[in-house]
Structure formats: structure tokens, C-alpha cells
Amino acid sequence: MKVYLLSLGAGVLIGVIYALINVRSPAPPVVALLGLLGILIGEQLVPLAKRAISGESVSVAWFHQECTPRITGIENRKDIA
């Protein structure tokens, strides 16, 4: 969680600096960011489908272990605290 807060704080600081020097932010609009999130989620549908088709179990624990880190960028639970 600390990494996310630091990232947000850095972004806010840069936004303030941009506003002070009258520069428009090069950041993409929210629609583009949602599209990127969709790509990350879509990438996880293929391993999920392969696992289901092969008859292996698809559990919440498996999803959290295999898919969630790729979507969120958090590799282990220590990064959250």
C-alpha cells in the first residue's frame, strides 16, 4: 500500500508543478487507463480457459496466486503493507 501512496503523492506533486508552470499533463485520459486494465484482465482469461478446458480445478486460491499478481503488479503480500 505504501508504494501506491508514494506513487499517488508523486503524481499529485508533478500535477501541481505542471499547473504552476502552465503545462498540460501528458497523462492519458481515464478511458485509456481503463483500456489498459482491460488488457491486463484479458491476458488472464487465456490461462484461466486453458486450465478449465484441461479439467484442472480453477479455484480462488489459484486465481490469487497466478493471476492477481500479474494484474496488480504485487508479487507477494509483503508489498501490500
Helices and strands as residue ranges (DSSP letters): H 2-20, H 30-53, H 60-66, H 68-72, G 77-79
